[in-house]
Amino acid sequence: MSVLTSWLASPPPDAAVELATDSVTAATLGSRGSEAAVEAFAHESLPAGALTPTLMGSNVPNRAAVVSALKNAVGRLSSKPKRVALVVPDTATRVSLVRFDQVPTKSDDLDQLIRWHLKKSAPFPVEDACITHAPAAVSPDGGREFLVALARRETVREYEGICEEAGLQAGIVDLSTFSVINGFLASGRIPSGDWLVVHMKADYTSIAIMRGSDVIFFRTRPEGEADAFTDLVHQTTMYYQDRLSGQGFGSVLVGGTGRTGADVEVARLDLETRLGTAVQPIDPTRLALLPDRLGSAAARATPIVGMLLRTRQEVTVA
């Protein structure tokens, strides 16, 4: 299953691409025996300020630079893709968990109920929003939570338009951290018990708590504050213990690129000290075989590998 269904859906993609503030990455996925294997991978850096993900306002101030980087990245793949699965920054959306005591049986009624619920807190009219949701945990009393992502329709269209200018059709759009989690779910390598995922990008850190295959907590913190990571971990741990009946994490995973190459390892060691447990790096080679030449760029592959595994699983199930 996937953490979240996409805003868009179409036939299986030929490749996956991620648009991040500092880079564009692209990859195709094949097989080597029974293992999933990345067939081709490309990475292009972006100039500072070319892409600035936000819930409000334009996300792509330097459209020409982003389109050029995307063309260069997909042009270096072994075959020219036409349909792609698109991974966008977490900070382009607002993610929340919504709980209902009773869930409508009809999907249209559920959609309307979720829109009505978000109407009170959305910073823009929900009529102008793309909203997608997926079932999350079931409460002991029978209530149900839903993981919900909200973005301005204009924002989703802006990212789609980047792909169109590069000669691509974005058939599936999802978030970077969701794609990382979906990689674990699609690969069948789901840690036992509750597990914590910390995904660090150049401009934000997202943290998710999983209970089996269900997201029970999700938060994104933009970078820039000196104590942002420490505060985020402390607040999340307290909430987990006090509100989510947390009994401890069976696994803690940390990965991404961070602002610098050392950020992720520093965060991993810090978490080990704070939580008193071993913290494992998010290793994309646990999800698929990677070309040996990737080196340090392998950390950038995890979201798009996760996206490709998710779409492959959905095609197999269908």
N, C-alpha and C positions, 0 to 999 in steps of 0.2 A: 504494500500500500504506500501511498505518498503522504507526506506531512500535509501538503496542501495541493488542491487541484489548481490548475492554472487559469489565468484570465482568458487565455486563448487556447484553442485546441485544433489540430489539423492532422494530416497524415504524418507518419514518423519522420523526424528530422534527419537530414543528411549529416549534420554536425551540430555542435553546441558552441556558443560564444558567450563570453562574459564581458560586460562593460563595467569597469571599475574606475575610480577617480585617477588612478595612476597608470592604468594599462588596459589593453584589450587582449583577451586570450581566445583561442579557438582550438577545437579538437574534433577528431572523428574517432569512433570506437568500432573495433572489430572483435575477433576471437582468436585465441591461440589454444587449440585443444578445447578443454572445458572452461578455460579462463577468459574473462573479458580482457581485452587488450587495447590500449590507445594506439591507433594506427598512425596518426599524425597530430602534431601539437605545434602551435605557433603563438608567439607573444610579442606584442608591440607596446612600447611605452607611450604615455600621453604627456603632453606638456602640462604644467601646473595650471589648474583652473579651467581646463578644457571641459571637464565633466564635474558638476557639483550637485550631487543628489540631495534632494530636499522634498519634503511633502508638499510645500507650497512654492510656486514660481518655477521658472525654467530650470531644467536639470543639465542642459547642454549649452553653455555659453559659447563654446568654440566648436560649432557643429562640423566645420570643415576638417579640423584636426582629428575628431573622433571618427568621422567617415573614412578619412584617409588611413588611419591606423587599422580600422576594421577591414578595409579592402586589402591592405598589406598582409594582415594576419591570415585571412581566409585564402588569399592568393598563394600562401606558402604551404597550404594543405595539399595532400597528394591528389585530391580531386576537388573541383570547384563545386561547393554546395549551393543549393538553391533554397532549400527549407532549413531553417536552423531553430534550435531551442535556445532561447535567450535568457541569460542570467543577469539580473540587475541588482544594484545595491539595496541592502535592507533599508537604508535611510530614505529611499524614495517612497516608502510606504509607512503606514502605521499598522502594527500587528497587535492584536488583543485576543484574549480568551473570553468568550461570552458563554454564560451558563443559563440554561432554561430548565425549569422544573418539568415542563411538559413540552415535547417536541412535536410540531405539526407533522402529520403523515405525508402531506403533499409537499414536494420540493419547492413549488412556487410559493406556498404559504410560508415555508421556512425562510426562503429568500426575503420575503416581505417583512417577516418578523425581525430578521437580523438587520435589515435596512432601518426599520423603525427604531431598533435599539441603538444603532450607531448615530442616528439623526441627532441625538441629544449631545453627543460629544465630538462629532466630526467638525473640523475647522473650516469646512466648506460644505455647500449643499450636497447631500447624498445623491441627489439627482445628477450631479456632475462627477460621480465617483464610479470607479471600477471596484467591485467588492467580490471577493471570493472566500470560500470557507470550506472547512473539512471537519468531520467529527473528531472530537478529542476524547478525553476520559469520561467514563460513566461514574457518577457519584454513588456512594453506598445507598442513598435514599432514592435512587432511580433517576435523578436529574442528569443532564448531559451538557458537557462543554463543547464549544466549537472554536476552532482556531480560525481567526478571521484576519484577512489582510485588506486594507483599504488604501487606494491611491486615486489621485485625480485622473480622470479619463484622459485629460490633456497630457499628463506625464507618461502614461502607458503609450499613448500615440506618439509622443516625442521619441521614445526608445524604438518603437516600431519603425518610425520614419528614418532613423539612422540606418537600420538594416535595409530598408527599401532603397535608400540612396546608394548603398553598397551592392545593390543587385540581389538582395536576400529577402526572403519572406520569414518573418518571425512567427512561427506557428504556435509556439509555447513560450510563455513568459513566466518566470518565477524568481524568487529571491535567492541571494547567494547562500545565506546560512541554511535556508530550507533545502537547497540543493545538496549541501554537505550532508545534512541529516538523511535526506532521501537516498543518498548513496549507501549509507549503512543499512537502511531499511531494505533497499532493493537488492543488496548483495547478500542479505540474510545474516550479516554479521552484527546482530543486535546485541549489545551488552546485556547481561542479566541484571535484574533489579533496577533501581533508579540510576540514571547516568546523566552526567553533566557535560555539556558541550560549550566550549568557549571558542568563538571564531573571531579572529582579529584581522582587521583590514587596515589600510593606511589611514583612514579617516573615521573609523568607528569600530566598536567591539560589540558583538552580539553574544548573548548567553542564553542557553536553553536548558531546561531540565526535562528529561524524558523519563517516563514510567513505562517501560517496555517500548511499544511503538507509538505511544501517545505523548504529545507535548503537554506538560502541565505548567510550564512557566516559560515566558519568552520576554526578553528585554534587549533593547539596543541603546547604547550610549555613544554619542559622538565623541571623538577624541578632541584633545585640546586642553583639558583640565588635567593638572598634574596628578591628582588623586583619583582620576576617573575610574581606572581599573580596580584599585583597592576598594573604593566605595561600592562599585558594582558587585564585586565578589562578596563583600560583607553584607550588603543589603539582600542579595540573592540567598545567601546561606541562612540568614536570619528568617527570611520569609519561608524558605523551604522547611526549616525546623518548626516554626511557629504556626504556619498556615496550611502546609501541605503534608503534615504528618510525616515529615522526612525522617527516615531511619538510617541515613547515611548513603553515600554513593557507591555503587558497585564498581563504576568506572568513571574516570574523569578524563576528558579529551580536550586538548588545546591545539589549535592550529591556525593557519592563515599566513598572512604576510607581515602584518603589523606595519608600523611606520618605517622601521628599519629592520634589517635582517636579524638583529639580536632581540627584538621585542618579544617574540613568541617564546623563546627559550627563557628569558627573564621571567615572563609571566608564568611559565610552566613551573619553574623552581619556586616562585612566590606562592603559587597555589599549593604545591606540595607542603610547604611550611605551614600555611594557614589551615589546610584541611587535614594535615597529618596522614596523608595517603599518597600512594604513587599516582602520578599524573602522566598520562601517555600522550605523545604527540599525535595529531591527526595525520596519519600516513596514507596518502592516496594509493600506495602500492597494496594496501589491504583491500582496496576496492577493485583495482584492475592492474594489469601489467603495464608498466610505463617504459618508454624508450630510455636507454641508459644515458643518452646525451642530455637529458633534462637538467640534471644537477640541482642547483638551488631553485630553478624555476618550477620544480615539481610541486612546491607548495601552492602555486597558482593553479594547478590542474584540478585540485579537489572539487571545487564547485561544478565545473563543467563535466568532470567524470561522473559526479553524482547525478547531474541532470541527464546525461546520456544513459546511465544505468536505469534511472527511473523511467525514461521513455521506452527503453528496450523492454522493461518488465511490463509496462502497460500494453505494449503491442502484443507480447506473449500471452498475457491474460485475456486480451480481447480476442 
